[in-house]
Amino acid sequence: MPTGLLPNIGPLELGILLVIVIIILGPKRIPQAARAVGQSFRNFKGEVKDPDEEPDKLTEARADDPAGTKPPEKSKTES
């Protein structure tokens, strides 16, 4: 009987969760979702650390595309 709110999570449960995530998101959208989660954690950590500080340059660069869903722009040499 677990003493905390969450039971122990073992390798089998993590494997099942990974399979469910792959089925729901698909292998092409997993990097985008991971990038968005990482950006959210980074923003949260920055706000907790110093809420009055200006956002970092990475946050400003991603303001128009927070999930990183836009395809990268082709450079002139790639055409």
PDB file of N, CA, C and O in Angstrom:
ATOM      1  N   MET A   1       0.845  -1.179   0.000  1.00  0.00           N
ATOM      2  CA  MET A   1       0.000   0.000   0.000  1.00  0.00           C
ATOM      3  C   MET A   1       0.890   1.242   0.000  1.00  0.00           C
ATOM      4  O   MET A   1       1.704   1.421   0.906  1.00  0.00           O
ATOM      5  N   PRO A   2       0.735   2.119  -1.034  1.00  0.00           N
ATOM      6  CA  PRO A   2       1.596   3.304  -1.111  1.00  0.00           C
ATOM      7  C   PRO A   2       1.293   4.300   0.004  1.00  0.00           C
ATOM      8  O   PRO A   2       0.141   4.483   0.398  1.00  0.00           O
ATOM      9  N   THR A   3       2.342   4.934   0.500  1.00  0.00           N
ATOM     10  CA  THR A   3       2.166   5.903   1.570  1.00  0.00           C
ATOM     11  C   THR A   3       1.951   7.315   1.044  1.00  0.00           C
ATOM     12  O   THR A   3       1.372   8.149   1.740  1.00  0.00           O
ATOM     13  N   GLY A   4       2.414   7.599  -0.187  1.00  0.00           N
ATOM     14  CA  GLY A   4       2.272   8.934  -0.768  1.00  0.00           C
ATOM     15  C   GLY A   4       1.053   9.013  -1.671  1.00  0.00           C
ATOM     16  O   GLY A   4       0.244   8.088  -1.741  1.00  0.00           O
ATOM     17  N   LEU A   5       0.947  10.114  -2.344  1.00  0.00           N
ATOM     18  CA  LEU A   5      -0.170  10.302  -3.256  1.00  0.00           C
ATOM     19  C   LEU A   5       0.004   9.508  -4.547  1.00  0.00           C
ATOM     20  O   LEU A   5      -0.980   9.064  -5.138  1.00  0.00           O
ATOM     21  N   LEU A   6       1.244   9.327  -4.987  1.00  0.00           N
ATOM     22  CA  LEU A   6       1.518   8.599  -6.213  1.00  0.00           C
ATOM     23  C   LEU A   6       2.167   7.258  -5.890  1.00  0.00           C
ATOM     24  O   LEU A   6       3.042   7.182  -5.028  1.00  0.00           O
ATOM     25  N   PRO A   7       1.744   6.211  -6.573  1.00  0.00           N
ATOM     26  CA  PRO A   7       2.422   4.930  -6.357  1.00  0.00           C
ATOM     27  C   PRO A   7       3.796   4.930  -7.020  1.00  0.00           C
ATOM     28  O   PRO A   7       4.120   5.825  -7.800  1.00  0.00           O
ATOM     29  N   ASN A   8       4.586   3.932  -6.708  1.00  0.00           N
ATOM     30  CA  ASN A   8       5.903   3.804  -7.340  1.00  0.00           C
ATOM     31  C   ASN A   8       5.729   3.532  -8.825  1.00  0.00           C
ATOM     32  O   ASN A   8       4.897   2.716  -9.220  1.00  0.00           O
ATOM     33  N   ILE A   9       6.505   4.209  -9.635  1.00  0.00           N
ATOM     34  CA  ILE A   9       6.450   4.020 -11.078  1.00  0.00           C
ATOM     35  C   ILE A   9       7.710   3.282 -11.497  1.00  0.00           C
ATOM     36  O   ILE A   9       8.823   3.770 -11.297  1.00  0.00           O
ATOM     37  N   GLY A  10       7.531   2.113 -12.076  1.00  0.00           N
ATOM     38  CA  GLY A  10       8.654   1.285 -12.471  1.00  0.00           C
ATOM     39  C   GLY A  10       8.904   1.351 -13.963  1.00  0.00           C
ATOM     40  O   GLY A  10       8.249   2.116 -14.671  1.00  0.00           O
ATOM     41  N   PRO A  11       9.852   0.553 -14.449  1.00  0.00           N
ATOM     42  CA  PRO A  11      10.195   0.568 -15.873  1.00  0.00           C
ATOM     43  C   PRO A  11       9.034   0.136 -16.778  1.00  0.00           C
ATOM     44  O   PRO A  11       8.882   0.658 -17.882  1.00  0.00           O
ATOM     45  N   LEU A  12       8.225  -0.805 -16.315  1.00  0.00           N
ATOM     46  CA  LEU A  12       7.093  -1.250 -17.128  1.00  0.00           C
ATOM     47  C   LEU A  12       6.099  -0.109 -17.345  1.00  0.00           C
ATOM     48  O   LEU A  12       5.621   0.095 -18.461  1.00  0.00           O
ATOM     49  N   GLU A  13       5.793   0.619 -16.301  1.00  0.00           N
ATOM     50  CA  GLU A  13       4.865   1.739 -16.415  1.00  0.00           C
ATOM     51  C   GLU A  13       5.428   2.838 -17.314  1.00  0.00           C
ATOM     52  O   GLU A  13       4.698   3.426 -18.112  1.00  0.00           O
ATOM     53  N   LEU A  14       6.734   3.117 -17.183  1.00  0.00           N
ATOM     54  CA  LEU A  14       7.359   4.126 -18.048  1.00  0.00           C
ATOM     55  C   LEU A  14       7.329   3.696 -19.513  1.00  0.00           C
ATOM     56  O   LEU A  14       7.105   4.521 -20.398  1.00  0.00           O
ATOM     57  N   GLY A  15       7.555   2.405 -19.771  1.00  0.00           N
ATOM     58  CA  GLY A  15       7.498   1.890 -21.133  1.00  0.00           C
ATOM     59  C   GLY A  15       6.105   2.014 -21.729  1.00  0.00           C
ATOM     60  O   GLY A  15       5.953   2.393 -22.890  1.00  0.00           O
ATOM     61  N   ILE A  16       5.102   1.699 -20.944  1.00  0.00           N
ATOM     62  CA  ILE A  16       3.714   1.832 -21.407  1.00  0.00           C
ATOM     63  C   ILE A  16       3.401   3.293 -21.702  1.00  0.00           C
ATOM     64  O   ILE A  16       2.772   3.604 -22.713  1.00  0.00           O
ATOM     65  N   LEU A  17       3.835   4.181 -20.830  1.00  0.00           N
ATOM     66  CA  LEU A  17       3.608   5.610 -21.044  1.00  0.00           C
ATOM     67  C   LEU A  17       4.296   6.090 -22.312  1.00  0.00           C
ATOM     68  O   LEU A  17       3.719   6.874 -23.065  1.00  0.00           O
ATOM     69  N   LEU A  18       5.508   5.639 -22.562  1.00  0.00           N
ATOM     70  CA  LEU A  18       6.238   6.017 -23.773  1.00  0.00           C
ATOM     71  C   LEU A  18       5.502   5.546 -25.027  1.00  0.00           C
ATOM     72  O   LEU A  18       5.394   6.296 -25.998  1.00  0.00           O
ATOM     73  N   VAL A  19       5.003   4.330 -25.016  1.00  0.00           N
ATOM     74  CA  VAL A  19       4.249   3.805 -26.157  1.00  0.00           C
ATOM     75  C   VAL A  19       2.991   4.639 -26.396  1.00  0.00           C
ATOM     76  O   VAL A  19       2.658   4.942 -27.542  1.00  0.00           O
ATOM     77  N   ILE A  20       2.298   5.008 -25.335  1.00  0.00           N
ATOM     78  CA  ILE A  20       1.083   5.830 -25.469  1.00  0.00           C
ATOM     79  C   ILE A  20       1.420   7.194 -26.056  1.00  0.00           C
ATOM     80  O   ILE A  20       0.703   7.686 -26.928  1.00  0.00           O
ATOM     81  N   VAL A  21       2.499   7.809 -25.591  1.00  0.00           N
ATOM     82  CA  VAL A  21       2.907   9.115 -26.121  1.00  0.00           C
ATOM     83  C   VAL A  21       3.244   9.017 -27.603  1.00  0.00           C
ATOM     84  O   VAL A  21       2.857   9.886 -28.385  1.00  0.00           O
ATOM     85  N   ILE A  22       3.958   7.970 -27.994  1.00  0.00           N
ATOM     86  CA  ILE A  22       4.314   7.801 -29.405  1.00  0.00           C
ATOM     87  C   ILE A  22       3.063   7.600 -30.252  1.00  0.00           C
ATOM     88  O   ILE A  22       2.974   8.128 -31.361  1.00  0.00           O
ATOM     89  N   ILE A  23       2.099   6.844 -29.742  1.00  0.00           N
ATOM     90  CA  ILE A  23       0.860   6.625 -30.486  1.00  0.00           C
ATOM     91  C   ILE A  23       0.071   7.922 -30.627  1.00  0.00           C
ATOM     92  O   ILE A  23      -0.450   8.215 -31.703  1.00  0.00           O
ATOM     93  N   ILE A  24      -0.020   8.692 -29.562  1.00  0.00           N
ATOM     94  CA  ILE A  24      -0.811   9.928 -29.596  1.00  0.00           C
ATOM     95  C   ILE A  24      -0.139  11.007 -30.439  1.00  0.00           C
ATOM     96  O   ILE A  24      -0.783  11.610 -31.298  1.00  0.00           O
ATOM     97  N   LEU A  25       1.134  11.254 -30.206  1.00  0.00           N
ATOM     98  CA  LEU A  25       1.814  12.350 -30.891  1.00  0.00           C
ATOM     99  C   LEU A  25       2.390  11.948 -32.244  1.00  0.00           C
ATOM    100  O   LEU A  25       2.428  12.760 -33.168  1.00  0.00           O
ATOM    101  N   GLY A  26       2.824  10.743 -32.363  1.00  0.00           N
ATOM    102  CA  GLY A  26       3.506  10.318 -33.578  1.00  0.00           C
ATOM    103  C   GLY A  26       4.968  10.695 -33.493  1.00  0.00           C
ATOM    104  O   GLY A  26       5.326  11.659 -32.817  1.00  0.00           O
ATOM    105  N   PRO A  27       5.809   9.948 -34.169  1.00  0.00           N
ATOM    106  CA  PRO A  27       7.256  10.186 -34.047  1.00  0.00           C
ATOM    107  C   PRO A  27       7.714  11.524 -34.615  1.00  0.00           C
ATOM    108  O   PRO A  27       8.774  12.013 -34.225  1.00  0.00           O
ATOM    109  N   LYS A  28       6.955  12.128 -35.516  1.00  0.00           N
ATOM    110  CA  LYS A  28       7.378  13.401 -36.102  1.00  0.00           C
ATOM    111  C   LYS A  28       7.103  14.585 -35.180  1.00  0.00           C
ATOM    112  O   LYS A  28       7.804  15.595 -35.252  1.00  0.00           O
ATOM    113  N   ARG A  29       6.083  14.476 -34.305  1.00  0.00           N
ATOM    114  CA  ARG A  29       5.735  15.609 -33.450  1.00  0.00           C
ATOM    115  C   ARG A  29       6.358  15.535 -32.067  1.00  0.00           C
ATOM    116  O   ARG A  29       6.244  16.491 -31.301  1.00  0.00           O
ATOM    117  N   ILE A  30       7.007  14.442 -31.723  1.00  0.00           N
ATOM    118  CA  ILE A  30       7.608  14.314 -30.398  1.00  0.00           C
ATOM    119  C   ILE A  30       8.715  15.351 -30.175  1.00  0.00           C
ATOM    120  O   ILE A  30       8.741  15.956 -29.103  1.00  0.00           O
ATOM    121  N   PRO A  31       9.634  15.594 -31.125  1.00  0.00           N
ATOM    122  CA  PRO A  31      10.653  16.631 -30.881  1.00  0.00           C
ATOM    123  C   PRO A  31      10.044  18.021 -30.672  1.00  0.00           C
ATOM    124  O   PRO A  31      10.546  18.793 -29.855  1.00  0.00           O
ATOM    125  N   GLN A  32       8.987  18.345 -31.388  1.00  0.00           N
ATOM    126  CA  GLN A  32       8.336  19.643 -31.217  1.00  0.00           C
ATOM    127  C   GLN A  32       7.710  19.742 -29.825  1.00  0.00           C
ATOM    128  O   GLN A  32       7.822  20.773 -29.162  1.00  0.00           O
ATOM    129  N   ALA A  33       7.057  18.675 -29.391  1.00  0.00           N
ATOM    130  CA  ALA A  33       6.441  18.678 -28.065  1.00  0.00           C
ATOM    131  C   ALA A  33       7.510  18.777 -26.982  1.00  0.00           C
ATOM    132  O   ALA A  33       7.337  19.512 -26.009  1.00  0.00           O
ATOM    133  N   ALA A  34       8.607  18.049 -27.138  1.00  0.00           N
ATOM    134  CA  ALA A  34       9.695  18.102 -26.154  1.00  0.00           C
ATOM    135  C   ALA A  34      10.306  19.499 -26.104  1.00  0.00           C
ATOM    136  O   ALA A  34      10.632  19.999 -25.027  1.00  0.00           O
ATOM    137  N   ARG A  35      10.460  20.129 -27.271  1.00  0.00           N
ATOM    138  CA  ARG A  35      11.000  21.485 -27.329  1.00  0.00           C
ATOM    139  C   ARG A  35      10.069  22.459 -26.597  1.00  0.00           C
ATOM    140  O   ARG A  35      10.533  23.327 -25.858  1.00  0.00           O
ATOM    141  N   ALA A  36       8.763  22.314 -26.804  1.00  0.00           N
ATOM    142  CA  ALA A  36       7.804  23.196 -26.150  1.00  0.00           C
ATOM    143  C   ALA A  36       7.814  22.999 -24.638  1.00  0.00           C
ATOM    144  O   ALA A  36       7.744  23.971 -23.885  1.00  0.00           O
ATOM    145  N   VAL A  37       7.900  21.745 -24.188  1.00  0.00           N
ATOM    146  CA  VAL A  37       7.955  21.473 -22.751  1.00  0.00           C
ATOM    147  C   VAL A  37       9.241  22.047 -22.157  1.00  0.00           C
ATOM    148  O   VAL A  37       9.209  22.652 -21.086  1.00  0.00           O
ATOM    149  N   GLY A  38      10.360  21.865 -22.836  1.00  0.00           N
ATOM    150  CA  GLY A  38      11.629  22.412 -22.356  1.00  0.00           C
ATOM    151  C   GLY A  38      11.600  23.926 -22.266  1.00  0.00           C
ATOM    152  O   GLY A  38      12.097  24.510 -21.303  1.00  0.00           O
ATOM    153  N   GLN A  39      11.014  24.559 -23.275  1.00  0.00           N
ATOM    154  CA  GLN A  39      10.892  26.021 -23.262  1.00  0.00           C
ATOM    155  C   GLN A  39      10.013  26.480 -22.094  1.00  0.00           C
ATOM    156  O   GLN A  39      10.311  27.477 -21.436  1.00  0.00           O
ATOM    157  N   SER A  40       8.936  25.746 -21.848  1.00  0.00           N
ATOM    158  CA  SER A  40       8.046  26.097 -20.736  1.00  0.00           C
ATOM    159  C   SER A  40       8.767  25.973 -19.402  1.00  0.00           C
ATOM    160  O   SER A  40       8.645  26.848 -18.544  1.00  0.00           O
ATOM    161  N   PHE A  41       9.524  24.881 -19.223  1.00  0.00           N
ATOM    162  CA  PHE A  41      10.281  24.717 -17.982  1.00  0.00           C
ATOM    163  C   PHE A  41      11.329  25.817 -17.834  1.00  0.00           C
ATOM    164  O   PHE A  41      11.536  26.333 -16.736  1.00  0.00           O
ATOM    165  N   ARG A  42      11.983  26.175 -18.923  1.00  0.00           N
ATOM    166  CA  ARG A  42      12.992  27.225 -18.891  1.00  0.00           C
ATOM    167  C   ARG A  42      12.353  28.560 -18.493  1.00  0.00           C
ATOM    168  O   ARG A  42      12.905  29.290 -17.669  1.00  0.00           O
ATOM    169  N   ASN A  43      11.208  28.875 -19.069  1.00  0.00           N
ATOM    170  CA  ASN A  43      10.513  30.115 -18.722  1.00  0.00           C
ATOM    171  C   ASN A  43      10.074  30.099 -17.260  1.00  0.00           C
ATOM    172  O   ASN A  43      10.228  31.093 -16.551  1.00  0.00           O
ATOM    173  N   PHE A  44       9.534  28.981 -16.816  1.00  0.00           N
ATOM    174  CA  PHE A  44       9.089  28.867 -15.425  1.00  0.00           C
ATOM    175  C   PHE A  44      10.259  29.030 -14.467  1.00  0.00           C
ATOM    176  O   PHE A  44      10.161  29.748 -13.472  1.00  0.00           O
ATOM    177  N   LYS A  45      11.368  28.360 -14.772  1.00  0.00           N
ATOM    178  CA  LYS A  45      12.553  28.456 -13.919  1.00  0.00           C
ATOM    179  C   LYS A  45      13.058  29.896 -13.853  1.00  0.00           C
ATOM    180  O   LYS A  45      13.445  30.377 -12.788  1.00  0.00           O
ATOM    181  N   GLY A  46      13.052  30.579 -14.994  1.00  0.00           N
ATOM    182  CA  GLY A  46      13.496  31.971 -15.023  1.00  0.00           C
ATOM    183  C   GLY A  46      12.583  32.891 -14.227  1.00  0.00           C
ATOM    184  O   GLY A  46      13.051  33.810 -13.554  1.00  0.00           O
ATOM    185  N   GLU A  47      11.285  32.643 -14.303  1.00  0.00           N
ATOM    186  CA  GLU A  47      10.348  33.466 -13.550  1.00  0.00           C
ATOM    187  C   GLU A  47      10.444  33.210 -12.054  1.00  0.00           C
ATOM    188  O   GLU A  47      10.309  34.140 -11.259  1.00  0.00           O
ATOM    189  N   VAL A  48      10.673  31.979 -11.665  1.00  0.00           N
ATOM    190  CA  VAL A  48      10.803  31.662 -10.247  1.00  0.00           C
ATOM    191  C   VAL A  48      12.089  32.258  -9.701  1.00  0.00           C
ATOM    192  O   VAL A  48      12.127  32.752  -8.574  1.00  0.00           O
ATOM    193  N   LYS A  49      13.145  32.208 -10.512  1.00  0.00           N
ATOM    194  CA  LYS A  49      14.449  32.709 -10.078  1.00  0.00           C
ATOM    195  C   LYS A  49      14.416  34.217  -9.866  1.00  0.00           C
ATOM    196  O   LYS A  49      14.829  34.705  -8.814  1.00  0.00           O
ATOM    197  N   ASP A  50      13.924  34.962 -10.865  1.00  0.00           N
ATOM    198  CA  ASP A  50      13.867  36.420 -10.776  1.00  0.00           C
ATOM    199  C   ASP A  50      12.701  36.926 -11.624  1.00  0.00           C
ATOM    200  O   ASP A  50      12.874  37.151 -12.822  1.00  0.00           O
ATOM    201  N   PRO A  51      11.534  37.106 -11.040  1.00  0.00           N
ATOM    202  CA  PRO A  51      10.351  37.479 -11.821  1.00  0.00           C
ATOM    203  C   PRO A  51      10.431  38.870 -12.459  1.00  0.00           C
ATOM    204  O   PRO A  51       9.698  39.140 -13.410  1.00  0.00           O
ATOM    205  N   ASP A  52      11.286  39.746 -11.970  1.00  0.00           N
ATOM    206  CA  ASP A  52      11.374  41.097 -12.525  1.00  0.00           C
ATOM    207  C   ASP A  52      12.397  41.210 -13.648  1.00  0.00           C
ATOM    208  O   ASP A  52      12.472  42.241 -14.317  1.00  0.00           O
ATOM    209  N   GLU A  53      13.178  40.166 -13.857  1.00  0.00           N
ATOM    210  CA  GLU A  53      14.219  40.186 -14.888  1.00  0.00           C
ATOM    211  C   GLU A  53      13.589  40.092 -16.275  1.00  0.00           C
ATOM    212  O   GLU A  53      12.543  39.469 -16.456  1.00  0.00           O
ATOM    213  N   GLU A  54      14.239  40.715 -17.241  1.00  0.00           N
ATOM    214  CA  GLU A  54      13.762  40.670 -18.629  1.00  0.00           C
ATOM    215  C   GLU A  54      13.884  39.261 -19.185  1.00  0.00           C
ATOM    216  O   GLU A  54      14.784  38.522 -18.787  1.00  0.00           O
ATOM    217  N   PRO A  55      12.989  38.869 -20.106  1.00  0.00           N
ATOM    218  CA  PRO A  55      13.106  37.536 -20.712  1.00  0.00           C
ATOM    219  C   PRO A  55      14.409  37.406 -21.494  1.00  0.00           C
ATOM    220  O   PRO A  55      14.926  38.387 -22.029  1.00  0.00           O
ATOM    221  N   ASP A  56      14.929  36.188 -21.554  1.00  0.00           N
ATOM    222  CA  ASP A  56      16.184  35.994 -22.268  1.00  0.00           C
ATOM    223  C   ASP A  56      15.965  36.062 -23.779  1.00  0.00           C
ATOM    224  O   ASP A  56      14.830  36.063 -24.254  1.00  0.00           O
ATOM    225  N   LYS A  57      17.052  36.117 -24.513  1.00  0.00           N
ATOM    226  CA  LYS A  57      16.977  36.281 -25.965  1.00  0.00           C
ATOM    227  C   LYS A  57      16.285  35.110 -26.638  1.00  0.00           C
ATOM    228  O   LYS A  57      15.582  35.301 -27.630  1.00  0.00           O
ATOM    229  N   LEU A  58      16.466  33.905 -26.123  1.00  0.00           N
ATOM    230  CA  LEU A  58      15.830  32.736 -26.717  1.00  0.00           C
ATOM    231  C   LEU A  58      14.313  32.849 -26.617  1.00  0.00           C
ATOM    232  O   LEU A  58      13.605  32.518 -27.568  1.00  0.00           O
ATOM    233  N   THR A  59      13.817  33.305 -25.494  1.00  0.00           N
ATOM    234  CA  THR A  59      12.375  33.477 -25.331  1.00  0.00           C
ATOM    235  C   THR A  59      11.860  34.531 -26.299  1.00  0.00           C
ATOM    236  O   THR A  59      10.799  34.352 -26.897  1.00  0.00           O
ATOM    237  N   GLU A  60      12.590  35.622 -26.464  1.00  0.00           N
ATOM    238  CA  GLU A  60      12.161  36.665 -27.386  1.00  0.00           C
ATOM    239  C   GLU A  60      12.173  36.160 -28.822  1.00  0.00           C
ATOM    240  O   GLU A  60      11.289  36.508 -29.604  1.00  0.00           O
ATOM    241  N   ALA A  61      13.157  35.349 -29.179  1.00  0.00           N
ATOM    242  CA  ALA A  61      13.245  34.829 -30.539  1.00  0.00           C
ATOM    243  C   ALA A  61      12.124  33.847 -30.825  1.00  0.00           C
ATOM    244  O   ALA A  61      11.698  33.715 -31.973  1.00  0.00           O
ATOM    245  N   ARG A  62      11.644  33.165 -29.816  1.00  0.00           N
ATOM    246  CA  ARG A  62      10.587  32.170 -29.993  1.00  0.00           C
ATOM    247  C   ARG A  62       9.194  32.741 -29.717  1.00  0.00           C
ATOM    248  O   ARG A  62       8.217  31.993 -29.753  1.00  0.00           O
ATOM    249  N   ALA A  63       9.076  34.020 -29.449  1.00  0.00           N
ATOM    250  CA  ALA A  63       7.785  34.598 -29.088  1.00  0.00           C
ATOM    251  C   ALA A  63       6.746  34.424 -30.191  1.00  0.00           C
ATOM    252  O   ALA A  63       5.568  34.224 -29.894  1.00  0.00           O
ATOM    253  N   ASP A  64       7.159  34.496 -31.464  1.00  0.00           N
ATOM    254  CA  ASP A  64       6.210  34.350 -32.550  1.00  0.00           C
ATOM    255  C   ASP A  64       5.921  32.892 -32.879  1.00  0.00           C
ATOM    256  O   ASP A  64       4.960  32.611 -33.595  1.00  0.00           O
ATOM    257  N   ASP A  65       6.723  31.958 -32.377  1.00  0.00           N
ATOM    258  CA  ASP A  65       6.532  30.538 -32.652  1.00  0.00           C
ATOM    259  C   ASP A  65       6.972  29.719 -31.432  1.00  0.00           C
ATOM    260  O   ASP A  65       8.012  29.063 -31.479  1.00  0.00           O
ATOM    261  N   PRO A  66       6.190  29.749 -30.333  1.00  0.00           N
ATOM    262  CA  PRO A  66       6.633  29.132 -29.091  1.00  0.00           C
ATOM    263  C   PRO A  66       6.831  27.625 -29.163  1.00  0.00           C
ATOM    264  O   PRO A  66       7.665  27.089 -28.434  1.00  0.00           O
ATOM    265  N   ALA A  67       6.101  26.932 -30.009  1.00  0.00           N
ATOM    266  CA  ALA A  67       6.248  25.477 -30.068  1.00  0.00           C
ATOM    267  C   ALA A  67       7.275  25.047 -31.102  1.00  0.00           C
ATOM    268  O   ALA A  67       7.558  23.855 -31.222  1.00  0.00           O
ATOM    269  N   GLY A  68       7.835  25.980 -31.846  1.00  0.00           N
ATOM    270  CA  GLY A  68       8.818  25.642 -32.864  1.00  0.00           C
ATOM    271  C   GLY A  68       8.204  24.880 -34.024  1.00  0.00           C
ATOM    272  O   GLY A  68       8.834  23.984 -34.586  1.00  0.00           O
ATOM    273  N   THR A  69       6.975  25.233 -34.387  1.00  0.00           N
ATOM    274  CA  THR A  69       6.270  24.489 -35.425  1.00  0.00           C
ATOM    275  C   THR A  69       6.527  25.005 -36.828  1.00  0.00           C
ATOM    276  O   THR A  69       6.241  24.307 -37.801  1.00  0.00           O
ATOM    277  N   LYS A  70       7.060  26.213 -36.952  1.00  0.00           N
ATOM    278  CA  LYS A  70       7.343  26.734 -38.285  1.00  0.00           C
ATOM    279  C   LYS A  70       8.557  26.023 -38.869  1.00  0.00           C
ATOM    280  O   LYS A  70       9.527  25.767 -38.156  1.00  0.00           O
ATOM    281  N   PRO A  71       8.510  25.700 -40.161  1.00  0.00           N
ATOM    282  CA  PRO A  71       9.691  25.075 -40.764  1.00  0.00           C
ATOM    283  C   PRO A  71      10.825  26.088 -40.844  1.00  0.00           C
ATOM    284  O   PRO A  71      10.575  27.283 -40.997  1.00  0.00           O
ATOM    285  N   PRO A  72      12.052  25.632 -40.742  1.00  0.00           N
ATOM    286  CA  PRO A  72      13.181  26.562 -40.824  1.00  0.00           C
ATOM    287  C   PRO A  72      13.236  27.208 -42.202  1.00  0.00           C
ATOM    288  O   PRO A  72      12.947  26.578 -43.219  1.00  0.00           O
ATOM    289  N   GLU A  73      13.611  28.465 -42.206  1.00  0.00           N
ATOM    290  CA  GLU A  73      13.710  29.184 -43.472  1.00  0.00           C
ATOM    291  C   GLU A  73      14.911  28.686 -44.249  1.00  0.00           C
ATOM    292  O   GLU A  73      15.975  28.441 -43.680  1.00  0.00           O
ATOM    293  N   LYS A  74      14.733  28.537 -45.561  1.00  0.00           N
ATOM    294  CA  LYS A  74      15.824  28.076 -46.393  1.00  0.00           C
ATOM    295  C   LYS A  74      16.782  29.231 -46.671  1.00  0.00           C
ATOM    296  O   LYS A  74      16.371  30.362 -46.930  1.00  0.00           O
ATOM    297  N   SER A  75      18.044  28.914 -46.609  1.00  0.00           N
ATOM    298  CA  SER A  75      19.018  29.948 -46.949  1.00  0.00           C
ATOM    299  C   SER A  75      19.195  29.999 -48.446  1.00  0.00           C
ATOM    300  O   SER A  75      18.724  29.117 -49.164  1.00  0.00           O
ATOM    301  N   LYS A  76      19.864  31.015 -48.916  1.00  0.00           N
ATOM    302  CA  LYS A  76      20.042  31.207 -50.352  1.00  0.00           C
ATOM    303  C   LYS A  76      20.871  30.086 -50.985  1.00  0.00           C
ATOM    304  O   LYS A  76      20.727  29.797 -52.173  1.00  0.00           O
ATOM    305  N   THR A  77      21.726  29.468 -50.198  1.00  0.00           N
ATOM    306  CA  THR A  77      22.592  28.415 -50.732  1.00  0.00           C
ATOM    307  C   THR A  77      21.866  27.073 -50.859  1.00  0.00           C
ATOM    308  O   THR A  77      22.355  26.187 -51.559  1.00  0.00           O
ATOM    309  N   GLU A  78      20.710  26.897 -50.201  1.00  0.00           N
ATOM    310  CA  GLU A  78      19.992  25.631 -50.229  1.00  0.00           C
ATOM    311  C   GLU A  78      19.078  25.479 -51.425  1.00  0.00           C
ATOM    312  O   GLU A  78      18.607  24.370 -51.676  1.00  0.00           O
ATOM    313  N   SER A  79      18.798  26.540 -52.183  1.00  0.00           N
ATOM    314  CA  SER A  79      17.810  26.450 -53.262  1.00  0.00           C
ATOM    315  C   SER A  79      18.261  25.532 -54.306  1.00  0.00           C
ATOM    316  O   SER A  79      17.557  25.329 -55.296  1.00  0.00           O
TER     317      SER A  79
END
